Amino acid sequence: MLYNELYNDGLPLGFGVVLASNIAAMNRFSSLSQREREELIARTHGITSPEEMRNFVAEFGKSGLGIQ
């Protein structure tokens, strides 16, 4: 089972939980356009573990991962 297999309001559940625990990433995510949000969410689809998701969100919070 992929870590982000379950969805809640369009966000992969694992992504939403980890995003909510990282203020910098949450602020950056909230400033994205709809297209940019969809692009970021698409990048989470291959993430298979909580640790990998935490690392992904932490990196997004620091660097934006090339989005915005």
C-alpha positions as CSV (number, residue, x, y, z in Angstrom):
1,M,0.0,0.0,0.0
2,L,1.4,3.4,-0.9
3,Y,1.7,5.8,2.0
4,N,-0.5,8.4,0.2
5,E,-3.1,6.0,-1.2
6,L,-6.1,7.4,0.8
7,Y,-7.4,10.8,-0.2
8,N,-9.1,13.5,1.8
9,D,-10.5,16.5,-0.1
10,G,-8.1,16.0,-3.0
11,L,-5.0,15.7,-0.9
12,P,-3.2,12.4,-0.4
13,L,-3.8,11.6,3.3
14,G,-0.2,11.1,4.2
15,F,0.8,14.3,2.4
16,G,-1.9,16.3,4.2
17,V,-0.9,15.0,7.7
18,V,2.8,15.7,7.2
19,L,2.1,19.1,5.5
20,A,0.0,20.1,8.5
21,S,2.9,19.4,10.8
22,N,5.3,21.6,8.9
23,I,4.4,25.3,9.1
24,A,6.9,26.5,6.4
25,A,5.7,23.9,3.9
26,M,2.0,24.6,4.8
27,N,2.6,28.4,4.2
28,R,4.4,27.7,0.9
29,F,1.7,25.3,-0.2
30,S,-1.1,27.7,0.6
31,S,0.5,30.4,-1.6
32,L,0.6,28.1,-4.7
33,S,-1.8,28.4,-7.6
34,Q,-4.1,25.5,-8.2
35,R,-1.9,24.3,-11.1
36,E,1.2,24.4,-8.8
37,R,-0.6,22.5,-6.1
38,E,-1.7,19.8,-8.5
39,E,1.9,19.6,-9.8
40,L,3.2,19.1,-6.2
41,I,0.5,16.6,-5.3
42,A,1.4,14.6,-8.5
43,R,5.0,14.4,-7.2
44,T,3.8,12.6,-4.0
45,H,2.1,9.7,-5.9
46,G,5.2,7.5,-5.8
47,I,6.1,8.1,-2.2
48,T,5.8,4.8,-0.2
49,S,6.8,5.5,3.4
50,P,6.1,8.1,6.1
51,E,9.9,8.9,6.3
52,E,10.0,9.6,2.6
53,M,6.9,11.8,2.8
54,R,8.4,13.8,5.8
55,N,11.6,14.3,3.8
56,F,9.7,15.4,0.7
57,V,7.6,17.9,2.7
58,A,10.6,19.2,4.6
59,E,12.5,19.8,1.3
60,F,9.5,21.5,-0.2
61,G,9.3,23.8,2.9
62,K,12.9,24.8,2.6
63,S,13.4,25.0,-1.2
64,G,10.0,24.8,-2.9
65,L,11.3,21.9,-5.0
66,G,11.3,24.2,-8.1
67,I,7.6,25.2,-7.6
68,Q,7.0,28.9,-7.3
